[in-house]
Amino acid sequence: MLSPIQNAGGLLSADNNQTKASGLSGVNPASGQGFQNLLEESVKKKAEELNKESTGSMTEEEKAKKRKQLRDLCQEFESVFIYQMFKGMRSTVMKSDFVEAAPGRDIWEDMRDQEYAKQMAKREDMGLAKMLYTELSRSLK
């Protein structure tokens, strides 16, 4: 199963060749190293791709497709951001012996946090995706 970072916008995958091809080599998504730079580069790269393809000769149908792609990308960005926020908050909580540690508990909590982040991004609770979309969609109008 891919982590949200690996799944974000289809930019990264478990395959190192695709990671190198995307221009994001040297960043270790699992360690969180350079996470902010990774997100910024990913969004900028996708926005530039959309901008390059957006010309005045595009039909309304093509523009609508590009807007949907951009909206989906912005939601994925917000989802990854929320997930990292949950991960950081969870790391501050002290472990106790009140509830016994189970072998799959960490994995389950991680998957639950990923799903919470996806649902929050879809509902636009934080509004980050909406703000990003507003800024990046100016060239698609």
Secondary structure, 3 states (H helix, E strand, C coil): CCCHHHHHHHCCCCCHHHHHHCCCCCCCHHHCCCHHHHHHHHHHHHHHHHHHHCCCCCCHHHHHHHHHHHHHHHHHHHHHHHHHHHHHHHHHCCCCCCCCCCCCHHHHHHHHHHHHHHHHHHHCCCCHHHHHHHHHHHHHC
